Amino acid sequence: MENSMKNKLYGIAAAGLIVVTSLPPAAALAASATVEQAKDACIVGEQTDGYLGVVAGADASDAVRREIRDINQQRKAVYSDLARRNGVTIEVTAALTAEKLINQASAGQCYRDESGAWVEV
């Protein structure tokens, strides 16, 4: 592998480590009790893009959908700040955070995988 490509890969890996070590605490990404209940019922789930989504075929109330929108806007602001501080994109920060949140999902909760399919933990 040529040196410029190696250096680029090392740079991406280093940026990823910086972001991972400075991911937002769970409190910064916390959802309301209503959304947490919807997550426990597999109505709402984490997505690999770092945002919450309504599980396909689930019946989410308008109130839950509004809360999801609000939470996702708050997450985007947190991701933007972290990305700026670490010199990476919002998408990288969001995806790394998503991985962390999905790995912390409780049994019975759902998440959306890379292929777009909803999976129950």
C-alpha positions as CSV (number, residue, x, y, z in Angstrom):
1,M,0.0,0.0,0.0
2,E,1.4,3.4,-0.9
3,N,2.4,5.8,1.9
4,S,-0.1,8.5,1.2
5,M,-3.0,5.9,1.4
6,K,-1.5,4.5,4.7
7,N,-1.3,8.0,6.1
8,K,-4.9,8.7,5.1
9,L,-6.1,5.5,6.7
10,Y,-4.1,6.2,9.9
11,G,-5.6,9.7,10.0
12,I,-9.1,8.4,9.7
13,A,-8.5,5.8,12.4
14,A,-7.0,8.4,14.7
15,A,-10.0,10.7,14.2
16,G,-12.3,7.8,15.0
17,L,-10.5,7.2,18.2
18,I,-10.7,10.9,19.2
19,V,-14.5,10.8,18.5
20,V,-15.0,7.5,20.3
21,T,-13.3,8.8,23.4
22,S,-15.3,12.0,23.4
23,L,-18.7,10.6,22.5
24,P,-21.5,12.3,24.3
25,P,-22.6,10.9,27.6
26,A,-25.9,9.0,27.5
27,A,-27.6,11.9,29.4
28,A,-27.0,14.1,26.4
29,L,-28.8,11.6,24.2
30,A,-31.5,10.6,26.7
31,A,-35.1,10.3,25.6
32,S,-38.2,11.1,27.5
33,A,-40.0,8.4,29.5
34,T,-42.6,8.2,26.6
35,V,-39.9,7.5,24.0
36,E,-38.2,5.1,26.3
37,Q,-41.4,3.2,26.7
38,A,-41.9,3.2,22.9
39,K,-38.3,1.9,22.6
40,D,-39.1,-0.9,25.0
41,A,-42.2,-1.8,22.9
42,C,-40.2,-1.8,19.7
43,I,-42.2,1.2,18.3
44,V,-39.1,3.4,18.3
45,G,-35.5,2.3,17.8
46,E,-32.0,3.5,17.3
47,Q,-30.6,3.7,13.8
48,T,-27.1,3.3,12.5
49,D,-27.1,7.0,11.5
50,G,-27.3,8.1,15.1
51,Y,-30.9,9.1,15.2
52,L,-34.1,7.6,16.5
53,G,-36.7,6.2,14.0
54,V,-40.1,4.7,14.1
55,V,-39.9,0.9,13.5
56,A,-41.6,-0.1,10.2
57,G,-45.2,-1.2,10.8
58,A,-45.3,0.3,14.3
59,D,-48.0,2.6,15.4
60,A,-46.3,5.7,16.9
61,S,-48.5,8.4,18.2
62,D,-48.1,12.0,17.0
63,A,-46.7,12.9,20.4
64,V,-44.0,10.2,20.1
65,R,-43.2,11.4,16.6
66,R,-42.8,15.0,17.8
67,E,-40.6,13.9,20.7
68,I,-38.4,11.8,18.2
69,R,-38.1,14.9,16.0
70,D,-37.0,17.0,19.1
71,I,-34.6,14.5,20.3
72,N,-33.0,14.1,16.8
73,Q,-32.6,17.8,16.6
74,Q,-30.9,17.9,19.9
75,R,-28.7,15.0,18.9
76,K,-27.7,16.7,15.7
77,A,-26.6,19.8,17.7
78,V,-24.5,17.6,20.0
79,Y,-23.0,15.7,17.0
80,S,-22.2,19.0,15.2
81,D,-20.3,20.3,18.3
82,L,-18.3,17.1,18.7
83,A,-17.6,16.9,15.0
84,R,-16.3,20.5,14.9
85,R,-14.1,19.9,18.0
86,N,-12.6,16.7,16.6
87,G,-12.3,17.8,13.0
88,V,-14.6,15.1,11.6
89,T,-18.0,15.1,10.0
90,I,-21.3,15.0,11.8
91,E,-22.0,11.7,10.0
92,V,-18.9,10.1,11.5
93,T,-19.7,11.3,15.0
94,A,-23.4,10.2,14.6
95,A,-22.4,6.7,13.3
96,L,-19.9,6.1,16.1
97,T,-22.5,7.2,18.7
98,A,-25.1,5.0,17.0
99,E,-22.8,2.0,17.4
100,K,-22.4,2.7,21.1
101,L,-26.2,3.2,21.6
102,I,-27.1,0.1,19.7
103,N,-24.6,-2.0,21.7
104,Q,-26.3,-0.7,24.9
105,A,-29.8,-1.6,23.7
106,S,-31.8,-3.7,26.2
107,A,-33.4,-7.0,25.3
108,G,-36.7,-6.5,23.5
109,Q,-35.7,-3.1,22.0
110,C,-35.2,-2.7,18.2
111,Y,-32.6,-1.1,16.1
112,R,-32.2,-0.4,12.4
113,D,-29.2,-2.1,10.9
114,E,-27.0,-1.0,7.9
115,S,-29.3,-2.8,5.4
116,G,-32.3,-0.8,6.7
117,A,-34.0,-3.8,8.4
118,W,-35.3,-3.5,11.9
119,V,-33.8,-6.0,14.3
120,E,-35.0,-6.9,17.9
121,V,-32.2,-7.3,20.5
